[in-house]
C-alpha cells in the first residue's frame, strides 16, 4: 500500500485532530466554533476490595446521546452546525475526545487527588453517516489500520500512558451513543485488570515453553481446525476454545508482534480482506447487523512485550435474532461465564454463511 498522509490541525478548543488520507490532499479547514474551556481531568479511585482503579468522569454525563443525522458531531461540516470535523469531506479522522475519561495531566487539581491521566481519542472511519468498520471499502479499512498504527506509536511515547486500547462498539445493545461509524482509543495510566490477568497467564506459559502464549494458541487452532473461521498468509480468525459469548471471534497475525507499532506493512496489507470476511460472516449468521464489541489487545507500553501478542477479540451478545446474552448474576457479580453454545457450534454457523 502507498503511504498514508497524516495532517495535524487544531480544533476550536485546542484539541488535536489528525486527518489520514490514502491520496495526497491539502487539509486547511479551520474549526470556527467559539472557544470553550476543556474539562479538567477527572480523578481515579482505587477499589479497596480488588485494588482496581476506577475513573470518575462526571463531565461525561453531558455528552451527545444518539443525535439525529443532521446533528451528528462526527459527520463533516456541511451546514452552519459545526461538527467536530471542520472539513467538508474526509477519509479517516482521529481527534481527542471532547468528553474524555482520561486526559493529559493538569496542575489544576489538588495534589491529594489521583488524576485520570491518559488520553481518549475518537477514530472516525468515514465521512458517511451509515456503516461500520466492516462495511468500509478495503482501501479505507487499510487507512483506518494505518491510523491505529500511527496513533499507537505516538501515544506510546507519552510518559503517563501505560496501555493503549483500540476498540469499536457497534449497536445500541452494547451502549453505542453515536451511530456514525467510529471507534475509540483509550490510553490508560495503568495496566487494565484483564490485561494484568492475561500477562500473568502468558508469563507462566512462556516460562514453561519459551514461546508466546498467542503463538501456542494459534498452533493449536491450526491443528484442531474445527474452530477456524478464515485465514490467509498472515492472519487467522477463529472461535476461541473457551469462548465466553454466543459469538466470539479472535483474529491474530500468525507471526507474533506485541502491538500495532511493530506490525509490518506486508502483514497490515493483508488484514482488510480477512477482517471484512469475518465481519460479513458475523452479520450473515442471522441475516441482521450483529451488535458487537471489537477490541484490540496488545502488549502494554513498558512491560510484557515478549509475552502478550497483538490480537483482535470480537464479541457479540446476540444469541438468536430476538435474544441477547445478558451478563447476569454469575457473569456480572463473579466474573464466571456460562455458555449455552459450544465454540465448535458457533464456528460452524459462521463458516456456513454464504458470502
Secondary structure, 3 states (H helix, E strand, C coil): CCCCEEEEEECCCCCEEEEEECCCCCCCCCCCCCCCCCCCCCEEEECCCCCCEEEECHHHHHCCCCCCHHHCCCCECCCCCCCCECCCCCCEEEEECCCCCCECCCCCCCCCCCECECEEEEEECCCCCCCCHHHCCHHHHHHHHHHHHHHHHHHCCCCCCCEEEEEEEECHHHCCCCCCCEEEEEEECCCCHHHHHHHHHHHHHHHHHCCCHHHHHHHHHHHHCCCEEEECCCEEEECCCCCCCCEEEEEEECCCCCCHHHCCHHHHHCHHHHHHHHHHHHHHCCCCCCCEEEEEECCCCCCCCCCCCCEEEEEECEEECCEECCCCHHHHHHCCCCCCCCHHHHHHHHHHCCC
